[in-house]
């Protein structure tokens, strides 16, 4: 945010505050949506907001990054409670501790491994004068945003084609 986009610390603080306010304002409506329909519905809204935010962020620039952060606030407002409530919906009471442990273990491993995988790409783009393949004047974060949007959309499709059709009684 400072090096690539040229934000000041004041601007970063304001963006972060805006993110927190948006997340706080959207949490209750997404929770209500999950309660009235299903938590897969609220997770779908969250994942769609995340994918859209990442796609906008991939365009580059300060405004796109600010819009990304706003949509990121919407996304996280529903994701944390959505994930936990999906576990409560699909996992029997006696297996929930294990399911939550597995969730956070996998999440940590994916975060760690994605950082290891992304670092060479980021280093390459930065060392080649912000160019990648046929793209010039591109930041590594833009490329990572495209990859993230594709993975988020794949998760959204999986959630709505596989998880949604699971029989809750079987688990």
Secondary structure, 3 states (H helix, E strand, C coil): CCCCCCCCHHHHHHHHHHHHHHHHHHHHHHHHHHHHCCHHHHHHHHHHHHHHHHHHHCCCCHHHHHHHHHHHHHHHHHHHHHHHHHHHHHCCHHHHHHHHHHHHHHHHHHHHHHHHHHHHHHHHHHHCCCEECCEECCCHHHHHHHHHHHHHHHHHHHHHHCHHHCCHHHC
